[in-house]
């Protein structure tokens, strides 16, 4: 190729560039020299130029945004909360509906006496007394809100946003029921299984070597090998209290439910010197005993044991009463969002026979 041809090609390339025709891959002409009117490529200069080009290239990288190399697990993990075991203590029952303000339950007491017979005597009689304890209905609510855009954005992550919020509302309502069944509602005629004013006073644990709590008793070297017996004796004291309080209607074969604070539950499995745990001793001596964990028994005043016979002679001891378990109201649309209210109603725990409940605080 002659100098004239190269100049002509250069002119054509410039002309194409002026017309907007160009390529980002164009690297220019190879370096050359003119020898006797002929074009001779300068390979030495070309190799140095190419080396410089390589030195200016970017570092090696994947070149893909992190989002395209991130795996999102479709299984959603929910946060763990404490168990809601109030309904394992006493059963549930519906009373009225959310328009009901109060519920009353009749209590019948039979009384009377006898005297020596006489044809002309009528001095002693038999009778019944009735009382109608009252409980107040507490209606409560929670609201869910979600926007159209945020719901569609969540859908891109394969999340059921509105459904998730409805599930959250249902869970919150259920946990509120559990709390009211156990603690009632302040400033209302609405009491729980743990604070009904008619409940007998709580017992204190048996004192062993000056120690009362299970933790202190277990840490005492003098109780080494006998801690299962020590714990068993505390539970037996509760059982004996129920037996003594109910005129022989309760015995060791009754259907007991023992609620234990989670921070004390494991103490039931500590063995004695014979390899027997308190749990095993309890099962042998009280064959119909059921044990449940109840987180609400962990209090600032100390952990609590709660013992009851849920039913006796065909009548219930107490029941968790509600007016509305859960009611979802209408979905209300706004400009670009939605709202929905969930409602529950409760009377707390209606205790009919307080004598069939015993508790011990400070174990």
DRENDO-1510 file (C-alpha; in Angstrom, 1 decimal, always signed):
<recs>
REC; n; res; u; v; w
REC; 1; UNK; +0.0; +0.0; +0.0 .
REC; 2; UNK; +1.4; +3.4; -1.0 .
REC; 3; UNK; +1.4; +6.6; +1.0 .
REC; 4; UNK; -1.3; +8.0; -1.3 .
REC; 5; UNK; -3.6; +5.0; -0.6 .
REC; 6; UNK; -3.1; +5.3; +3.2 .
REC; 7; UNK; -3.9; +9.0; +3.0 .
REC; 8; UNK; -7.0; +8.2; +0.9 .
REC; 9; UNK; -8.1; +5.6; +3.5 .
REC; 10; UNK; -7.6; +8.0; +6.3 .
REC; 11; UNK; -9.7; +10.6; +4.5 .
REC; 12; UNK; -12.5; +8.0; +4.1 .
REC; 13; UNK; -12.4; +7.0; +7.8 .
REC; 14; UNK; -12.6; +10.7; +8.8 .
REC; 15; UNK; -15.5; +11.3; +6.3 .
REC; 16; UNK; -17.4; +8.3; +7.8 .
REC; 17; UNK; -16.8; +9.7; +11.3 .
REC; 18; UNK; -18.1; +13.1; +10.2 .
REC; 19; UNK; -21.3; +11.4; +9.0 .
REC; 20; UNK; -21.7; +9.7; +12.4 .
REC; 21; UNK; -20.4; +6.3; +11.3 .
REC; 22; UNK; -17.8; +5.1; +13.7 .
REC; 23; UNK; -16.9; +2.1; +15.8 .
REC; 24; UNK; -15.8; +1.9; +19.4 .
REC; 25; UNK; -13.6; -1.1; +18.4 .
REC; 26; UNK; -11.5; +0.9; +15.9 .
REC; 27; UNK; -7.9; +0.9; +17.1 .
REC; 28; UNK; -6.2; +3.0; +14.3 .
REC; 29; UNK; -3.6; +2.0; +11.8 .
REC; 30; UNK; -0.7; -0.3; +12.5 .
REC; 31; UNK; +2.6; +1.7; +12.8 .
REC; 32; UNK; +4.6; +1.6; +9.5 .
REC; 33; UNK; +7.7; +3.0; +7.7 .
REC; 34; UNK; +8.2; +3.9; +4.0 .
REC; 35; UNK; +11.1; +2.0; +2.4 .
REC; 36; UNK; +11.8; +2.6; -1.3 .
REC; 37; UNK; +8.3; +3.9; -1.8 .
REC; 38; UNK; +6.7; +0.8; -0.2 .
REC; 39; UNK; +4.8; +0.6; +3.1 .
REC; 40; UNK; +6.5; -1.7; +5.7 .
REC; 41; UNK; +4.8; -2.5; +9.0 .
REC; 42; UNK; +6.9; -1.6; +12.1 .
REC; 43; UNK; +6.2; -4.8; +14.1 .
REC; 44; UNK; +8.5; -3.8; +17.0 .
REC; 45; UNK; +6.6; -0.5; +17.5 .
REC; 46; UNK; +3.3; -2.3; +17.1 .
REC; 47; UNK; +4.1; -4.8; +19.8 .
REC; 48; UNK; +5.0; -2.0; +22.2 .
REC; 49; UNK; +1.8; -0.2; +21.4 .
REC; 50; UNK; -0.3; -3.3; +22.0 .
REC; 51; UNK; +1.4; -3.9; +25.3 .
REC; 52; UNK; +0.6; -0.3; +26.4 .
REC; 53; UNK; -3.1; -0.9; +25.4 .
REC; 54; UNK; -3.2; -4.1; +27.5 .
REC; 55; UNK; -1.8; -2.2; +30.5 .
REC; 56; UNK; -4.6; +0.3; +30.3 .
REC; 57; UNK; -7.4; -2.3; +30.3 .
REC; 58; UNK; -9.7; -2.7; +33.4 .
REC; 59; UNK; -9.2; -5.4; +36.1 .
REC; 60; UNK; -10.8; -8.8; +35.6 .
REC; 61; UNK; -14.3; -8.9; +37.3 .
REC; 62; UNK; -17.6; -10.8; +37.0 .
REC; 63; UNK; -19.4; -7.7; +35.9 .
REC; 64; UNK; -22.8; -8.8; +37.2 .
REC; 65; UNK; -24.8; -6.8; +39.9 .
REC; 66; UNK; -25.0; -8.7; +43.2 .
REC; 67; UNK; -28.8; -8.9; +43.0 .
REC; 68; UNK; -28.5; -11.3; +40.0 .
REC; 69; UNK; -26.3; -13.7; +42.0 .
REC; 70; UNK; -28.3; -13.7; +45.2 .
REC; 71; UNK; -30.7; -16.5; +46.0 .
REC; 72; UNK; -33.8; -15.6; +48.0 .
REC; 73; UNK; -35.3; -18.6; +49.9 .
REC; 74; UNK; -39.0; -18.8; +49.2 .
REC; 75; UNK; -39.7; -20.2; +52.7 .
REC; 76; UNK; -40.5; -17.4; +55.1 .
REC; 77; UNK; -39.3; -17.9; +58.7 .
REC; 78; UNK; -41.6; -16.4; +61.3 .
REC; 79; UNK; -40.4; -15.0; +64.6 .
REC; 80; UNK; -40.8; -17.3; +67.6 .
REC; 81; UNK; -43.0; -16.1; +70.5 .
REC; 82; UNK; -43.9; -17.7; +73.8 .
REC; 83; UNK; -46.5; -20.4; +73.8 .
REC; 84; UNK; -50.2; -19.6; +74.4 .
REC; 85; UNK; -51.3; -22.3; +76.8 .
REC; 86; UNK; -54.2; -20.7; +78.6 .
REC; 87; UNK; -56.6; -23.0; +76.8 .
REC; 88; UNK; -54.7; -26.1; +78.1 .
REC; 89; UNK; -55.4; -24.9; +81.6 .
REC; 90; UNK; -59.2; -24.4; +81.1 .
REC; 91; UNK; -61.4; -24.9; +78.0 .
REC; 92; UNK; -62.9; -22.2; +75.9 .
REC; 93; UNK; -66.6; -21.3; +75.6 .
REC; 94; UNK; -68.5; -18.6; +73.7 .
REC; 95; UNK; -70.9; -16.3; +75.6 .
REC; 96; UNK; -73.1; -14.0; +73.6 .
REC; 97; UNK; -71.4; -11.8; +70.9 .
REC; 98; UNK; -69.7; -8.5; +70.5 .
REC; 99; UNK; -72.9; -6.6; +71.2 .
REC; 100; UNK; -73.2; -8.3; +74.7 .
REC; 101; UNK; -72.1; -6.2; +77.6 .
REC; 102; UNK; -72.2; -8.6; +80.5 .
REC; 103; UNK; -72.5; -12.3; +81.3 .
REC; 104; UNK; -73.8; -13.8; +84.5 .
REC; 105; UNK; -73.6; -17.3; +85.7 .
REC; 106; UNK; -75.8; -18.7; +88.5 .
REC; 107; UNK; -74.2; -20.4; +91.5 .
REC; 108; UNK; -76.4; -22.6; +93.6 .
REC; 109; UNK; -75.7; -23.4; +97.2 .
REC; 110; UNK; -77.7; -26.0; +99.1 .
REC; 111; UNK; -78.1; -25.6; +102.8 .
REC; 112; UNK; -80.2; -26.9; +105.7 .
REC; 113; UNK; -80.1; -29.3; +108.6 .
REC; 114; UNK; -82.0; -32.0; +110.5 .
REC; 115; UNK; -83.5; -32.4; +114.0 .
REC; 116; UNK; -85.3; -35.1; +116.0 .
REC; 117; UNK; -88.7; -36.0; +114.5 .
REC; 118; UNK; -91.9; -34.8; +116.1 .
REC; 119; UNK; -95.4; -34.8; +114.7 .
REC; 120; UNK; -95.8; -31.2; +115.6 .
REC; 121; UNK; -92.3; -29.8; +114.7 .
REC; 122; UNK; -91.2; -27.9; +111.6 .
REC; 123; UNK; -88.2; -26.0; +113.0 .
REC; 124; UNK; -85.4; -27.0; +110.7 .
REC; 125; UNK; -85.6; -26.8; +106.9 .
REC; 126; UNK; -83.6; -27.3; +103.7 .
REC; 127; UNK; -83.1; -24.6; +101.1 .
REC; 128; UNK; -81.0; -23.2; +98.3 .
REC; 129; UNK; -79.3; -19.9; +97.8 .
REC; 130; UNK; -78.4; -18.4; +94.4 .
REC; 131; UNK; -75.8; -15.9; +93.4 .
REC; 132; UNK; -75.2; -14.4; +90.0 .
REC; 133; UNK; -71.6; -13.3; +89.6 .
REC; 134; UNK; -71.1; -10.9; +86.7 .
REC; 135; UNK; -68.3; -10.6; +84.2 .
REC; 136; UNK; -67.9; -7.7; +81.7 .
REC; 137; UNK; -67.3; -8.1; +78.0 .
REC; 138; UNK; -64.1; -6.4; +76.8 .
REC; 139; UNK; -64.1; -5.9; +73.0 .
REC; 140; UNK; -60.7; -5.2; +71.5 .
REC; 141; UNK; -59.3; -4.6; +68.0 .
REC; 142; UNK; -56.3; -4.3; +65.8 .
REC; 143; UNK; -56.0; -2.8; +62.3 .
REC; 144; UNK; -53.9; -3.8; +59.3 .
REC; 145; UNK; -52.9; -1.4; +56.4 .
REC; 146; UNK; -51.2; -2.0; +53.2 .
REC; 147; UNK; -50.6; +0.0; +50.0 .
REC; 148; UNK; -51.0; -1.2; +46.4 .
REC; 149; UNK; -47.4; -0.3; +45.5 .
REC; 150; UNK; -45.8; -2.0; +48.5 .
REC; 151; UNK; -47.9; -5.1; +48.0 .
REC; 152; UNK; -46.8; -5.3; +44.4 .
REC; 153; UNK; -43.2; -4.7; +45.4 .
REC; 154; UNK; -43.5; -7.5; +48.0 .
REC; 155; UNK; -45.0; -9.8; +45.3 .
REC; 156; UNK; -41.7; -9.4; +43.3 .
REC; 157; UNK; -40.0; -11.1; +46.3 .
REC; 158; UNK; -42.7; -13.8; +46.2 .
REC; 159; UNK; -44.3; -12.5; +49.5 .
REC; 160; UNK; -48.0; -12.6; +50.2 .
REC; 161; UNK; -48.0; -9.2; +51.8 .
REC; 162; UNK; -51.7; -8.7; +52.5 .
REC; 163; UNK; -52.1; -12.3; +53.6 .
REC; 164; UNK; -49.1; -12.0; +55.9 .
REC; 165; UNK; -50.7; -9.0; +57.6 .
REC; 166; UNK; -54.0; -10.8; +58.0 .
REC; 167; UNK; -52.1; -13.7; +59.6 .
REC; 168; UNK; -50.3; -11.3; +61.9 .
REC; 169; UNK; -53.6; -9.8; +63.0 .
REC; 170; UNK; -55.0; -13.2; +63.7 .
REC; 171; UNK; -51.9; -14.1; +65.8 .
REC; 172; UNK; -52.1; -10.8; +67.7 .
REC; 173; UNK; -55.8; -11.4; +68.5 .
REC; 174; UNK; -55.1; -14.9; +69.7 .
REC; 175; UNK; -52.3; -13.8; +71.9 .
REC; 176; UNK; -54.5; -11.1; +73.4 .
REC; 177; UNK; -57.1; -13.7; +74.2 .
REC; 178; UNK; -54.5; -15.8; +75.9 .
REC; 179; UNK; -53.3; -12.8; +78.0 .
REC; 180; UNK; -56.8; -11.8; +79.0 .
REC; 181; UNK; -57.7; -15.4; +79.9 .
REC; 182; UNK; -54.8; -15.4; +82.4 .
REC; 183; UNK; -54.7; -11.8; +83.6 .
REC; 184; UNK; -58.1; -10.3; +82.8 .
REC; 185; UNK; -58.6; -6.6; +82.0 .
REC; 186; UNK; -57.7; -3.9; +84.4 .
REC; 187; UNK; -60.5; -1.7; +85.8 .
REC; 188; UNK; -63.2; -4.0; +84.6 .
REC; 189; UNK; -65.2; -6.9; +86.0 .
REC; 190; UNK; -63.0; -9.1; +83.9 .
REC; 191; UNK; -60.5; -11.4; +85.7 .
REC; 192; UNK; -58.0; -14.0; +84.7 .
REC; 193; UNK; -57.2; -17.5; +85.9 .
REC; 194; UNK; -54.2; -16.0; +87.8 .
REC; 195; UNK; -55.7; -13.0; +89.4 .
REC; 196; UNK; -59.4; -13.6; +90.0 .
REC; 197; UNK; -60.2; -12.0; +93.4 .
REC; 198; UNK; -62.0; -15.2; +94.6 .
REC; 199; UNK; -58.9; -17.4; +94.3 .
REC; 200; UNK; -57.4; -18.7; +97.5 .
REC; 201; UNK; -54.2; -17.1; +98.7 .
REC; 202; UNK; -51.0; -18.6; +97.2 .
REC; 203; UNK; -49.0; -21.0; +99.3 .
REC; 204; UNK; -45.3; -20.6; +100.0 .
REC; 205; UNK; -42.8; -23.4; +99.2 .
REC; 206; UNK; -41.7; -25.8; +101.9 .
REC; 207; UNK; -38.5; -24.6; +103.6 .
REC; 208; UNK; -35.6; -27.0; +103.4 .
REC; 209; UNK; -32.4; -26.0; +105.3 .
REC; 210; UNK; -33.5; -22.4; +105.2 .
REC; 211; UNK; -34.1; -22.5; +101.4 .
REC; 212; UNK; -37.4; -22.0; +99.6 .
REC; 213; UNK; -36.7; -21.7; +95.9 .
REC; 214; UNK; -35.9; -24.7; +93.8 .
REC; 215; UNK; -32.7; -23.1; +92.6 .
REC; 216; UNK; -31.5; -22.6; +96.1 .
REC; 217; UNK; -32.6; -26.0; +97.3 .
REC; 218; UNK; -30.7; -27.6; +94.3 .
REC; 219; UNK; -27.6; -25.6; +95.0 .
REC; 220; UNK; -27.5; -26.7; +98.6 .
REC; 221; UNK; -25.0; -29.5; +99.1 .
REC; 222; UNK; -27.1; -31.0; +101.8 .
REC; 223; UNK; -29.8; -31.7; +99.2 .
REC; 224; UNK; -27.4; -33.6; +96.9 .
REC; 225; UNK; -29.1; -36.7; +95.7 .
REC; 226; UNK; -32.5; -35.7; +97.2 .
REC; 227; UNK; -33.6; -32.7; +95.1 .
REC; 228; UNK; -36.2; -34.8; +93.2 .
REC; 229; UNK; -37.8; -35.6; +96.6 .
REC; 230; UNK; -37.7; -32.0; +97.7 .
REC; 231; UNK; -39.5; -30.8; +94.5 .
REC; 232; UNK; -41.9; -33.6; +94.7 .
REC; 233; UNK; -42.8; -32.6; +98.3 .
REC; 234; UNK; -43.7; -29.0; +97.1 .
REC; 235; UNK; -46.1; -30.3; +94.5 .
REC; 236; UNK; -47.6; -32.8; +97.0 .
REC; 237; UNK; -48.2; -29.9; +99.4 .
REC; 238; UNK; -50.4; -28.3; +96.6 .
REC; 239; UNK; -52.2; -31.6; +96.0 .
REC; 240; UNK; -52.9; -32.0; +99.7 .
REC; 241; UNK; -54.3; -28.5; +99.9 .
REC; 242; UNK; -56.8; -29.3; +97.1 .
REC; 243; UNK; -57.8; -32.5; +98.8 .
REC; 244; UNK; -58.3; -30.9; +102.2 .
REC; 245; UNK; -60.2; -28.0; +100.7 .
REC; 246; UNK; -62.8; -30.1; +98.8 .
REC; 247; UNK; -64.3; -32.5; +101.3 .
REC; 248; UNK; -63.0; -35.7; +99.9 .
REC; 249; UNK; -64.1; -35.0; +96.3 .
REC; 250; UNK; -60.5; -34.8; +95.3 .
REC; 251; UNK; -58.0; -37.6; +95.7 .
REC; 252; UNK; -54.7; -38.8; +94.2 .
REC; 253; UNK; -56.5; -40.3; +91.2 .
REC; 254; UNK; -58.2; -37.0; +90.2 .
REC; 255; UNK; -57.5; -35.4; +86.9 .
REC; 256; UNK; -55.0; -32.7; +87.9 .
REC; 257; UNK; -53.4; -30.1; +85.6 .
REC; 258; UNK; -50.1; -28.7; +86.9 .
REC; 259; UNK; -48.9; -25.5; +85.2 .
REC; 260; UNK; -45.2; -24.8; +85.7 .
REC; 261; UNK; -43.1; -21.7; +84.8 .
REC; 262; UNK; -40.7; -22.6; +81.9 .
REC; 263; UNK; -37.7; -21.5; +84.1 .
REC; 264; UNK; -38.6; -24.2; +86.6 .
REC; 265; UNK; -39.8; -27.0; +84.3 .
REC; 266; UNK; -36.4; -28.7; +83.9 .
REC; 267; UNK; -36.1; -29.1; +87.7 .
REC; 268; UNK; -38.7; -31.8; +87.5 .
REC; 269; UNK; -36.3; -34.0; +85.6 .
REC; 270; UNK; -33.4; -33.9; +88.1 .
REC; 271; UNK; -32.9; -37.4; +89.5 .
REC; 272; UNK; -32.5; -38.4; +93.2 .
REC; 273; UNK; -29.9; -40.9; +94.5 .
REC; 274; UNK; -32.0; -43.7; +93.1 .
REC; 275; UNK; -32.2; -42.3; +89.6 .
REC; 276; UNK; -35.8; -41.2; +90.0 .
REC; 277; UNK; -36.9; -37.8; +88.9 .
REC; 278; UNK; -39.7; -35.6; +90.5 .
REC; 279; UNK; -41.6; -36.1; +87.3 .
REC; 280; UNK; -41.5; -39.9; +87.6 .
REC; 281; UNK; -42.5; -39.7; +91.3 .
REC; 282; UNK; -45.5; -37.5; +90.4 .
REC; 283; UNK; -46.6; -39.8; +87.6 .
REC; 284; UNK; -46.5; -42.8; +89.9 .
REC; 285; UNK; -48.4; -41.2; +92.7 .
REC; 286; UNK; -50.8; -39.1; +90.7 .
REC; 287; UNK; -51.4; -41.1; +87.5 .
REC; 288; UNK; -53.9; -38.6; +86.0 .
REC; 289; UNK; -51.6; -35.6; +86.4 .
REC; 290; UNK; -51.0; -33.5; +83.3 .
REC; 291; UNK; -48.1; -30.9; +83.3 .
REC; 292; UNK; -48.0; -27.9; +81.0 .
REC; 293; UNK; -45.6; -24.9; +80.6 .
REC; 294; UNK; -47.1; -21.5; +81.2 .
REC; 295; UNK; -44.7; -18.6; +80.6 .
REC; 296; UNK; -47.0; -16.2; +82.5 .
REC; 297; UNK; -46.1; -18.0; +85.7 .
REC; 298; UNK; -42.6; -16.3; +85.7 .
REC; 299; UNK; -43.4; -13.2; +87.7 .
REC; 300; UNK; -41.3; -10.5; +89.5 .
REC; 301; UNK; -42.4; -11.9; +92.8 .
REC; 302; UNK; -41.0; -15.3; +91.8 .
REC; 303; UNK; -42.0; -18.3; +89.7 .
REC; 304; UNK; -45.4; -19.9; +90.4 .
REC; 305; UNK; -46.8; -23.4; +90.5 .
REC; 306; UNK; -50.5; -23.6; +89.6 .
REC; 307; UNK; -52.6; -26.7; +90.2 .
REC; 308; UNK; -56.2; -27.4; +89.3 .
REC; 309; UNK; -58.8; -30.0; +88.7 .
REC; 310; UNK; -60.4; -28.7; +85.5 .
REC; 311; UNK; -63.7; -30.5; +86.1 .
REC; 312; UNK; -65.3; -32.5; +88.9 .
REC; 313; UNK; -68.5; -34.5; +89.0 .
REC; 314; UNK; -69.4; -33.4; +85.6 .
REC; 315; UNK; -69.1; -29.6; +86.2 .
REC; 316; UNK; -66.3; -27.4; +85.1 .
REC; 317; UNK; -64.0; -25.6; +87.5 .
REC; 318; UNK; -63.5; -22.6; +85.2 .
REC; 319; UNK; -63.7; -21.6; +81.5 .
REC; 320; UNK; -62.1; -19.1; +79.2 .
REC; 321; UNK; -65.1; -17.2; +78.0 .
REC; 322; UNK; -65.1; -15.1; +74.8 .
REC; 323; UNK; -67.8; -13.2; +72.9 .
REC; 324; UNK; -65.8; -13.0; +69.6 .
REC; 325; UNK; -62.9; -15.3; +68.9 .
REC; 326; UNK; -61.9; -13.2; +65.9 .
REC; 327; UNK; -64.0; -11.2; +63.4 .
REC; 328; UNK; -62.5; -9.6; +60.3 .
REC; 329; UNK; -64.5; -6.5; +59.2 .
REC; 330; UNK; -64.8; -5.1; +55.7 .
REC; 331; UNK; -61.7; -4.2; +53.7 .
REC; 332; UNK; -61.8; -0.4; +53.2 .
REC; 333; UNK; -60.2; +1.0; +50.0 .
REC; 334; UNK; -58.5; +4.3; +50.0 .
REC; 335; UNK; -56.8; +6.2; +47.0 .
REC; 336; UNK; -54.0; +3.6; +46.7 .
REC; 337; UNK; -54.2; +1.6; +49.9 .
REC; 338; UNK; -56.5; -0.6; +52.0 .
REC; 339; UNK; -57.4; -0.9; +55.7 .
REC; 340; UNK; -59.1; -3.8; +57.6 .
REC; 341; UNK; -60.0; -4.2; +61.2 .
REC; 342; UNK; -59.9; -7.4; +63.3 .
REC; 343; UNK; -62.0; -7.7; +66.4 .
REC; 344; UNK; -62.1; -10.0; +69.5 .
REC; 345; UNK; -64.1; -10.0; +72.7 .
REC; 346; UNK; -63.5; -11.6; +76.0 .
REC; 347; UNK; -64.8; -12.0; +79.6 .
REC; 348; UNK; -61.5; -13.3; +80.8 .
REC; 349; UNK; -61.5; -16.6; +82.7 .
REC; 350; UNK; -64.8; -17.3; +84.5 .
REC; 351; UNK; -63.9; -19.3; +87.7 .
REC; 352; UNK; -66.9; -21.2; +89.0 .
REC; 353; UNK; -65.2; -23.3; +91.7 .
REC; 354; UNK; -62.2; -21.5; +93.2 .
REC; 355; UNK; -61.7; -24.2; +95.8 .
REC; 356; UNK; -60.4; -26.5; +93.0 .
REC; 357; UNK; -57.4; -24.2; +92.3 .
REC; 358; UNK; -54.2; -23.9; +94.4 .
REC; 359; UNK; -51.0; -22.1; +93.7 .
REC; 360; UNK; -47.5; -21.7; +95.2 .
REC; 361; UNK; -45.4; -18.7; +94.6 .
REC; 362; UNK; -41.6; -18.4; +95.0 .
REC; 363; UNK; -40.5; -21.9; +93.9 .
</recs>
